[in-house]
């Protein structure tokens, strides 16, 4: 049975009961992937997995993989042999390699253009002050497995790290029941020059990469998407290692006026709903557009794979909100701070100027979200759940760390020393003050 998208017309969506209830539903329960799940308490399960890995090392990894994923591994089989990686590259369809090379070129070109370079040194009367950027030493990329193969995830995480200059990039991906990783994942890894790949999935992989075992050296940062258990594991190991973000289910918000094509809008909403779950919201000034989009949704669902799952996703996680003007639409968009924001209005530049919070913005009728998901260049690893209010997309700069560099000369210390001592004494840190005083005394002898 085809289910229908909810349509709400109101002047202030942020205070409308139906809109509030809908948005709260996206932030709780099934959509968040936190708290309780079909298998119990996610936080508690993940904490137990991490502790077992810390205590048991490689043996615990093998036991957990057999218990959780039904895969029998021995410690010496955790790492994929380099020969197996290279063989996958030799055996893969050349058309696949040709396809990903185009995306690789675009991603690298974009990342190289935005890479932070060392800023100019500030010189102030002999004082030299600067900031130095350097790459992390060792990072891990987590590549989900299970129902689908995601080559785009490999490209969007590995290439930014390479552009940053990371010397060691490790990959982990869940094995199949036969203990293998998807051969195209291995082929793509070989194409990108990766040699260290582990047959590990979920919280088990995150724990091993963060804490290390006798056969797996720990990393400095873990990036890449995953299910609720991966997200929670990243949350729990943060501080031990860096992470990119704690991402939830994918989302799109489309702002459209009467110029939008309702059939294309429907296709874009379904592309997000296909993530199952994935939320898809249309905000429009045109009531007729909203209803036409709803009709096209129902027609399109009938011709797509997994029609029943899509229909349920549309009913639960899709909504059209009709507002009186675009100013209200932009205010709602900023409040929601979506992962993906598509803008389809007559005045695109005014719209762009009005948006403050979004993981990625897609302008115009010919820029649907899949353009960014696969090929344009910016990483598709984006903040979700309104976290675009304070964070942005994964990039090469997330694999850099900054170090301040300060150099004073004798005359500079003579001039600033008394003020530094006064500030230290004001805080009661007399040893700080003494480290300045001993130098000034020596210079005055």
NUBA-615552 format. One record per residue (C-alpha): z, y, x; residue in one letter; residue number from 0. Coordinates in nm, 2 decimals. Example, Ala and Ser with C-alpha at 12.3 -4.5 7.8 and 13.67 -1.06 7.14 Angstrom:
ATOM        z        y        x   resn   resi
ATOM     0.78    -0.45     1.23      A      0
ATOM     0.71    -0.11     1.37      S      1
//
This chain:
ATOM        z        y        x   resn   resi
ATOM     0.00     0.00     0.00      X      0
ATOM    -0.09     0.34     0.13      X      1
ATOM     0.20     0.58     0.16      X      2
ATOM     0.16     0.96     0.15      X      3
ATOM     0.26     1.23     0.40      X      4
ATOM     0.53     1.46     0.27      X      5
ATOM     0.41     1.82     0.19      X      6
ATOM     0.66     2.11     0.17      X      7
ATOM     0.58     2.47     0.09      X      8
ATOM     0.85     2.73     0.17      X      9
ATOM     0.90     3.07     0.33      X     10
ATOM     1.17     2.97     0.57      X     11
ATOM     1.13     2.60     0.68      X     12
ATOM     1.42     2.62     0.92      X     13
ATOM     1.66     2.65     0.62      X     14
ATOM     1.47     2.43     0.37      X     15
ATOM     1.68     2.12     0.28      X     16
ATOM     1.38     1.88     0.29      X     17
ATOM     1.26     2.01     0.63      X     18
ATOM     1.61     2.00     0.78      X     19
ATOM     1.67     1.65     0.66      X     20
ATOM     1.33     1.54     0.80      X     21
ATOM     1.40     1.70     1.14      X     22
ATOM     1.75     1.55     1.15      X     23
ATOM     1.60     1.21     1.08      X     24
ATOM     1.37     1.25     1.38      X     25
ATOM     1.67     1.32     1.60      X     26
ATOM     1.88     1.02     1.49      X     27
ATOM     1.87     0.65     1.45      X     28
ATOM     1.54     0.47     1.51      X     29
ATOM     1.35     0.77     1.65      X     30
ATOM     1.60     0.86     1.92      X     31
ATOM     1.64     0.51     2.06      X     32
ATOM     2.01     0.57     2.14      X     33
ATOM     2.34     0.45     2.00      X     34
ATOM     2.30     0.14     1.77      X     35
ATOM     1.98    -0.07     1.77      X     36
ATOM     1.87    -0.40     1.63      X     37
ATOM     2.03    -0.57     1.92      X     38
ATOM     2.36    -0.38     1.93      X     39
ATOM     2.50    -0.09     2.12      X     40
ATOM     2.24     0.03     2.36      X     41
ATOM     2.48     0.23     2.58      X     42
ATOM     2.72    -0.07     2.61      X     43
ATOM     2.44    -0.32     2.69      X     44
ATOM     2.29    -0.10     2.95      X     45
ATOM     2.63    -0.03     3.12      X     46
ATOM     2.68    -0.41     3.14      X     47
ATOM     2.34    -0.46     3.29      X     48
ATOM     2.40    -0.20     3.56      X     49
ATOM     2.74    -0.34     3.65      X     50
ATOM     2.60    -0.70     3.68      X     51
ATOM     2.32    -0.57     3.91      X     52
ATOM     2.57    -0.38     4.12      X     53
ATOM     2.80    -0.68     4.15      X     54
ATOM     2.54    -0.96     4.17      X     55
ATOM     2.24    -0.82     4.35      X     56
ATOM     1.92    -1.03     4.36      X     57
ATOM     2.08    -1.32     4.19      X     58
ATOM     2.19    -1.10     3.89      X     59
ATOM     1.83    -0.96     3.87      X     60
ATOM     1.69    -1.31     3.83      X     61
ATOM     1.95    -1.42     3.58      X     62
ATOM     1.90    -1.11     3.37      X     63
ATOM     1.52    -1.14     3.37      X     64
ATOM     1.56    -1.49     3.25      X     65
ATOM     1.81    -1.40     2.98      X     66
ATOM     1.65    -1.08     2.86      X     67
ATOM     1.28    -1.15     2.91      X     68
ATOM     1.26    -1.52     2.93      X     69
ATOM     1.10    -1.50     3.28      X     70
ATOM     1.22    -1.74     3.56      X     71
ATOM     1.21    -1.57     3.90      X     72
ATOM     1.37    -1.64     4.23      X     73
ATOM     1.48    -1.36     4.47      X     74
ATOM     1.18    -1.41     4.69      X     75
ATOM     0.95    -1.37     4.39      X     76
ATOM     1.08    -1.03     4.27      X     77
ATOM     0.83    -0.84     4.49      X     78
ATOM     0.46    -0.89     4.42      X     79
ATOM     0.29    -1.01     4.74      X     80
ATOM     0.05    -0.76     4.89      X     81
ATOM    -0.23    -1.02     4.89      X     82
ATOM    -0.19    -1.06     4.51      X     83
ATOM    -0.22    -0.68     4.47      X     84
ATOM    -0.53    -0.66     4.68      X     85
ATOM    -0.68    -0.96     4.50      X     86
ATOM    -0.64    -0.79     4.17      X     87
ATOM    -0.83    -0.50     4.30      X     88
ATOM    -1.11    -0.72     4.41      X     89
ATOM    -1.13    -0.90     4.08      X     90
ATOM    -1.10    -0.61     3.84      X     91
ATOM    -1.40    -0.48     3.64      X     92
ATOM    -1.57    -0.21     3.86      X     93
ATOM    -1.63    -0.01     3.54      X     94
ATOM    -1.25     0.02     3.51      X     95
ATOM    -1.22     0.15     3.86      X     96
ATOM    -1.50     0.40     3.80      X     97
ATOM    -1.33     0.52     3.49      X     98
ATOM    -0.99     0.58     3.65      X     99
ATOM    -1.14     0.75     3.95      X    100
ATOM    -1.26     1.03     3.73      X    101
ATOM    -0.92     1.08     3.59      X    102
ATOM    -0.76     1.05     3.93      X    103
ATOM    -0.99     1.33     4.07      X    104
ATOM    -0.89     1.57     3.79      X    105
ATOM    -0.52     1.49     3.82      X    106
ATOM    -0.52     1.54     4.19      X    107
ATOM    -0.71     1.86     4.17      X    108
ATOM    -0.47     2.01     3.92      X    109
ATOM    -0.16     1.90     4.10      X    110
ATOM    -0.28     2.03     4.44      X    111
ATOM    -0.35     2.37     4.27      X    112
ATOM     0.01     2.40     4.14      X    113
ATOM     0.20     2.26     4.44      X    114
ATOM     0.47     2.49     4.56      X    115
ATOM     0.42     2.62     4.91      X    116
ATOM     0.69     2.77     5.13      X    117
ATOM     0.74     3.13     5.02      X    118
ATOM     0.72     3.42     5.26      X    119
ATOM     1.02     3.47     5.49      X    120
ATOM     1.24     3.76     5.39      X    121
ATOM     1.31     3.98     5.70      X    122
ATOM     1.59     4.23     5.66      X    123
ATOM     1.69     4.41     5.98      X    124
ATOM     1.68     4.10     6.19      X    125
ATOM     1.81     3.87     5.93      X    126
ATOM     1.57     3.58     5.85      X    127
ATOM     1.60     3.43     5.50      X    128
ATOM     1.36     3.17     5.36      X    129
ATOM     1.32     2.87     5.13      X    130
ATOM     1.16     2.55     5.27      X    131
ATOM     1.01     2.29     5.04      X    132
ATOM     0.99     1.92     5.14      X    133
ATOM     0.90     1.60     4.97      X    134
ATOM     1.15     1.33     4.87      X    135
ATOM     1.15     1.03     5.09      X    136
ATOM     1.14     0.74     4.84      X    137
ATOM     1.07     0.74     4.47      X    138
ATOM     1.01     0.48     4.21      X    139
ATOM     0.76     0.48     3.92      X    140
ATOM     0.85     0.27     3.62      X    141
ATOM     0.54     0.14     3.43      X    142
ATOM     0.61     0.00     3.08      X    143
ATOM     0.47    -0.34     2.98      X    144
ATOM     0.50    -0.54     2.67      X    145
ATOM     0.26    -0.46     2.39      X    146
ATOM     0.01    -0.26     2.58      X    147
ATOM    -0.13    -0.17     2.93      X    148
ATOM    -0.08     0.19     3.03      X    149
ATOM    -0.30     0.29     3.33      X    150
ATOM    -0.26     0.66     3.24      X    151
ATOM     0.12     0.63     3.31      X    152
ATOM     0.04     0.50     3.66      X    153
ATOM    -0.20     0.79     3.73      X    154
ATOM     0.02     1.06     3.58      X    155
ATOM     0.33     0.96     3.78      X    156
ATOM     0.20     0.83     4.11      X    157
ATOM    -0.06     1.10     4.19      X    158
ATOM     0.19     1.39     4.16      X    159
ATOM     0.42     1.21     4.40      X    160
ATOM     0.14     1.16     4.64      X    161
ATOM     0.03     1.52     4.62      X    162
ATOM     0.39     1.63     4.70      X    163
ATOM     0.38     1.41     5.01      X    164
ATOM     0.63     1.14     4.92      X    165
ATOM     0.60     0.88     5.19      X    166
ATOM     0.73     0.58     5.00      X    167
ATOM     0.63     0.52     4.63      X    168
ATOM     0.77     0.20     4.47      X    169
ATOM     0.66     0.06     4.13      X    170
ATOM     0.84    -0.16     3.89      X    171
ATOM     0.69    -0.31     3.57      X    172
ATOM     0.80    -0.59     3.33      X    173
ATOM     0.65    -0.93     3.40      X    174
ATOM     0.49    -1.15     3.14      X    175
ATOM     0.65    -1.48     3.04      X    176
ATOM     0.45    -1.63     3.33      X    177
ATOM     0.62    -1.39     3.57      X    178
ATOM     0.31    -1.18     3.63      X    179
ATOM     0.23    -0.81     3.61      X    180
ATOM    -0.08    -0.71     3.42      X    181
ATOM    -0.37    -0.75     3.68      X    182
ATOM    -0.51    -0.41     3.60      X    183
ATOM    -0.18    -0.25     3.68      X    184
ATOM    -0.19    -0.42     4.01      X    185
ATOM    -0.55    -0.32     4.06      X    186
ATOM    -0.47     0.04     3.99      X    187
ATOM    -0.17     0.03     4.22      X    188
ATOM    -0.40    -0.10     4.50      X    189
ATOM    -0.66     0.18     4.42      X    190
ATOM    -0.38     0.43     4.47      X    191
ATOM    -0.25     0.26     4.79      X    192
ATOM     0.08     0.13     4.66      X    193
ATOM     0.21    -0.18     4.83      X    194
ATOM     0.57    -0.22     4.71      X    195
ATOM     0.58    -0.35     4.35      X    196
ATOM     0.86    -0.54     4.17      X    197
ATOM     0.85    -0.77     3.87      X    198
ATOM     1.13    -0.61     3.69      X    199
ATOM     1.16    -0.45     3.35      X    200
ATOM     1.39    -0.23     3.14      X    201
ATOM     1.74    -0.14     3.24      X    202
ATOM     1.74    -0.42     3.50      X    203
ATOM     1.46    -0.24     3.69      X    204
ATOM     1.63     0.10     3.67      X    205
ATOM     1.96    -0.05     3.79      X    206
ATOM     1.80    -0.23     4.09      X    207
ATOM     1.60     0.08     4.19      X    208
ATOM     1.91     0.31     4.17      X    209
ATOM     2.17     0.09     4.34      X    210
ATOM     1.95    -0.14     4.55      X    211
ATOM     2.00    -0.51     4.63      X    212
ATOM     1.96    -0.71     4.95      X    213
ATOM     1.58    -0.72     4.89      X    214
ATOM     1.52    -0.39     4.72      X    215
ATOM     1.61    -0.06     4.89      X    216
ATOM     1.74     0.21     4.66      X    217
ATOM     1.52     0.51     4.58      X    218
ATOM     1.59     0.88     4.56      X    219
ATOM     1.43     0.94     4.22      X    220
ATOM     1.30     0.73     3.93      X    221
ATOM     1.03     0.86     3.70      X    222
ATOM     0.82     0.71     3.41      X    223
ATOM     0.86     0.64     3.04      X    224
ATOM     1.02     0.34     2.87      X    225
ATOM     1.20     0.21     2.57      X    226
ATOM     1.55     0.30     2.45      X    227
ATOM     1.71     0.08     2.72      X    228
ATOM     1.51     0.24     3.00      X    229
ATOM     1.60     0.59     2.88      X    230
ATOM     1.97     0.50     2.86      X    231
ATOM     1.96     0.34     3.20      X    232
ATOM     1.81     0.65     3.35      X    233
ATOM     2.08     0.85     3.18      X    234
ATOM     2.35     0.63     3.33      X    235
ATOM     2.22     0.62     3.69      X    236
ATOM     2.15     1.00     3.70      X    237
ATOM     2.36     1.15     3.98      X    238
ATOM     2.32     0.84     4.19      X    239
ATOM     1.95     0.91     4.19      X    240
ATOM     1.73     1.18     4.04      X    241
ATOM     1.53     1.12     3.72      X    242
ATOM     1.23     1.30     3.56      X    243
ATOM     1.38     1.33     3.21      X    244
ATOM     1.53     1.12     2.93      X    245
ATOM     1.24     1.10     2.70      X    246
ATOM     1.24     0.99     2.34      X    247
ATOM     0.96     0.90     2.10      X    248
ATOM     0.64     1.10     2.13      X    249
ATOM     0.57     1.39     1.90      X    250
ATOM     0.30     1.64     1.81      X    251
ATOM     0.32     1.96     1.61      X    252
ATOM    -0.01     2.12     1.49      X    253
ATOM    -0.03     2.48     1.39      X    254
ATOM    -0.34     2.54     1.18      X    255
ATOM    -0.49     2.80     0.96      X    256
ATOM    -0.78     2.78     0.71      X    257
ATOM    -1.03     2.74     1.00      X    258
ATOM    -0.91     2.39     1.08      X    259
ATOM    -1.11     2.08     1.00      X    260
ATOM    -0.88     1.86     0.78      X    261
ATOM    -1.04     1.54     0.88      X    262
ATOM    -0.99     1.62     1.25      X    263
ATOM    -0.64     1.72     1.19      X    264
ATOM    -0.57     1.40     1.01      X    265
ATOM    -0.72     1.21     1.30      X    266
ATOM    -0.48     1.39     1.54      X    267
ATOM    -0.18     1.32     1.33      X    268
ATOM    -0.26     0.95     1.32      X    269
ATOM    -0.31     0.95     1.70      X    270
ATOM     0.05     1.05     1.73      X    271
ATOM     0.18     0.82     1.46      X    272
ATOM     0.01     0.53     1.64      X    273
ATOM     0.29     0.54     1.90      X    274
ATOM     0.51     0.38     1.63      X    275
ATOM     0.73     0.56     1.62      X    276
ATOM     0.58     0.89     1.69      X    277
ATOM     0.64     1.20     1.48      X    278
ATOM     0.35     1.42     1.36      X    279
ATOM     0.40     1.76     1.19      X    280
ATOM     0.14     2.00     1.05      X    281
ATOM     0.24     2.36     0.99      X    282
ATOM    -0.03     2.56     0.81      X    283
ATOM    -0.08     2.88     0.61      X    284
ATOM    -0.34     2.70     0.39      X    285
ATOM    -0.19     2.49     0.11      X    286
ATOM    -0.53     2.34     0.03      X    287
ATOM    -0.57     2.23     0.40      X    288
ATOM    -0.24     2.04     0.38      X    289
ATOM    -0.35     1.84     0.07      X    290
ATOM    -0.70     1.77     0.22      X    291
ATOM    -0.54     1.65     0.54      X    292
ATOM    -0.32     1.42     0.33      X    293
ATOM    -0.63     1.27     0.16      X    294
ATOM    -0.81     1.22     0.49      X    295
ATOM    -0.50     1.05     0.63      X    296
ATOM    -0.51     0.79     0.36      X    297
ATOM    -0.88     0.73     0.41      X    298
ATOM    -0.85     0.70     0.79      X    299
ATOM    -0.56     0.47     0.78      X    300
ATOM    -0.77     0.21     0.59      X    301
ATOM    -1.02     0.18     0.88      X    302
ATOM    -0.77     0.17     1.17      X    303
ATOM    -0.59    -0.12     1.33      X    304
ATOM    -0.23    -0.18     1.22      X    305
ATOM    -0.29     0.00     0.89      X    306
ATOM     0.05    -0.11     0.75      X    307
ATOM     0.25     0.02     1.05      X    308
ATOM     0.05     0.35     1.05      X    309
ATOM     0.12     0.40     0.68      X    310
ATOM     0.49     0.34     0.73      X    311
ATOM     0.49     0.58     1.02      X    312
ATOM     0.31     0.85     0.82      X    313
ATOM     0.57     0.82     0.54      X    314
ATOM     0.87     0.83     0.77      X    315
ATOM     0.77     1.06     1.06      X    316
ATOM     0.49     1.29     0.93      X    317
ATOM     0.52     1.61     0.73      X    318
ATOM     0.30     1.91     0.64      X    319
ATOM     0.48     2.24     0.60      X    320
ATOM     0.30     2.52     0.42      X    321
ATOM     0.42     2.87     0.54      X    322
ATOM     0.34     3.22     0.42      X    323
ATOM     0.20     3.34     0.76      X    324
ATOM     0.14     3.24     1.12      X    325
ATOM     0.44     3.44     1.24      X    326
ATOM     0.66     3.19     1.05      X    327
ATOM     0.46     2.90     1.19      X    328
ATOM     0.52     3.02     1.55      X    329
ATOM     0.89     3.07     1.49      X    330
ATOM     0.92     2.71     1.36      X    331
ATOM     0.71     2.58     1.65      X    332
ATOM     0.94     2.75     1.90      X    333
ATOM     1.25     2.62     1.72      X    334
ATOM     1.11     2.26     1.73      X    335
ATOM     0.99     2.30     2.10      X    336
ATOM     0.76     2.00     2.06      X    337
ATOM     0.63     1.77     2.33      X    338
ATOM     0.27     1.84     2.22      X    339
ATOM     0.17     2.15     2.04      X    340
ATOM    -0.19     2.18     1.91      X    341
ATOM    -0.30     2.53     1.80      X    342
ATOM    -0.60     2.56     1.57      X    343
ATOM    -0.62     2.91     1.45      X    344
ATOM    -0.87     3.20     1.45      X    345
ATOM    -0.67     3.41     1.71      X    346
ATOM    -0.58     3.16     1.98      X    347
ATOM    -0.46     3.42     2.23      X    348
ATOM    -0.22     3.57     1.98      X    349
ATOM    -0.09     3.23     1.91      X    350
ATOM    -0.05     3.15     2.28      X    351
ATOM     0.14     3.48     2.33      X    352
ATOM     0.38     3.38     2.05      X    353
ATOM     0.47     3.04     2.18      X    354
ATOM     0.77     3.01     2.42      X    355
ATOM     0.87     2.65     2.40      X    356
ATOM     0.64     2.34     2.42      X    357
ATOM     0.58     2.06     2.67      X    358
ATOM     0.21     2.11     2.66      X    359
ATOM    -0.02     2.34     2.45      X    360
ATOM    -0.36     2.23     2.34      X    361
ATOM    -0.58     2.52     2.23      X    362
ATOM    -0.87     2.50     1.99      X    363
ATOM    -1.06     2.24     1.79      X    364
ATOM    -1.20     2.06     2.09      X    365
ATOM    -0.87     2.00     2.27      X    366
ATOM    -0.68     1.72     2.10      X    367
ATOM    -0.38     1.57     2.27      X    368
ATOM    -0.57     1.26     2.41      X    369
ATOM    -0.76     1.51     2.64      X    370
ATOM    -0.43     1.57     2.82      X    371
ATOM    -0.30     1.22     2.78      X    372
ATOM    -0.58     1.07     2.99      X    373
ATOM    -0.81     1.30     3.17      X    374
ATOM    -0.77     1.68     3.19      X    375
ATOM    -0.52     1.69     3.48      X    376
ATOM    -0.17     1.79     3.38      X    377
ATOM     0.07     1.50     3.36      X    378
ATOM     0.14     1.36     3.02      X    379
ATOM     0.50     1.29     3.11      X    380
ATOM     0.65     1.56     2.89      X    381
ATOM     0.99     1.67     2.74      X    382
ATOM     1.06     1.54     2.39      X    383
ATOM     1.33     1.60     2.13      X    384
ATOM     1.32     1.98     2.17      X    385
ATOM     1.41     1.96     2.54      X    386
ATOM     1.10     2.17     2.61      X    387
ATOM     1.35     2.46     2.55      X    388
ATOM     1.47     2.40     2.90      X    389
ATOM     1.24     2.16     3.08      X    390
ATOM     0.87     2.11     3.14      X    391
ATOM     0.61     1.85     3.23      X    392
ATOM     0.64     1.62     3.53      X    393
ATOM     0.44     1.76     3.82      X    394
ATOM     0.41     1.73     4.20      X    395
ATOM     0.69     1.99     4.23      X    396
ATOM     0.94     1.75     4.08      X    397
ATOM     0.90     1.54     4.39      X    398
ATOM     0.99     1.84     4.62      X    399
ATOM     1.34     1.96     4.71      X    400
ATOM     1.42     2.31     4.84      X    401
ATOM     1.63     2.40     5.13      X    402
ATOM     1.75     2.75     5.21      X    403
ATOM     1.71     2.86     5.58      X    404
ATOM     1.93     3.15     5.70      X    405
ATOM     1.93     3.30     6.05      X    406
ATOM     2.16     3.59     6.16      X    407
ATOM     2.16     3.77     6.49      X    408
ATOM     2.46     3.92     6.67      X    409
ATOM     2.40     4.27     6.53      X    410
ATOM     2.37     4.13     6.18      X    411
ATOM     2.70     3.94     6.20      X    412
ATOM     2.87     4.25     6.34      X    413
ATOM     2.75     4.45     6.04      X    414
ATOM     2.81     4.20     5.76      X    415
ATOM     3.11     4.01     5.91      X    416
ATOM     3.39     4.24     5.78      X    417
ATOM     3.25     4.23     5.43      X    418
ATOM     3.22     3.85     5.44      X    419
ATOM     3.58     3.82     5.56      X    420
ATOM     3.69     4.05     5.28      X    421
ATOM     3.52     3.84     5.01      X    422
ATOM     3.66     3.51     5.16      X    423
ATOM     4.02     3.66     5.17      X    424
ATOM     3.97     3.77     4.81      X    425
ATOM     3.92     3.41     4.72      X    426
ATOM     4.21     3.29     4.93      X    427
ATOM     3.99     3.10     5.17      X    428
ATOM     4.14     3.21     5.49      X    429
ATOM     3.96     2.95     5.70      X    430
ATOM     3.63     3.09     5.58      X    431
ATOM     3.74     3.43     5.70      X    432
ATOM     3.86     3.29     6.03      X    433
ATOM     3.52     3.14     6.11      X    434
ATOM     3.38     3.49     6.10      X    435
ATOM     3.67     3.66     6.27      X    436
ATOM     3.66     3.42     6.57      X    437
ATOM     3.31     3.52     6.64      X    438
ATOM     3.37     3.90     6.59      X    439
ATOM     3.67     3.87     6.83      X    440
ATOM     3.45     3.70     7.08      X    441
ATOM     3.18     3.96     7.06      X    442
ATOM     3.43     4.24     7.10      X    443
ATOM     3.59     4.09     7.42      X    444
//
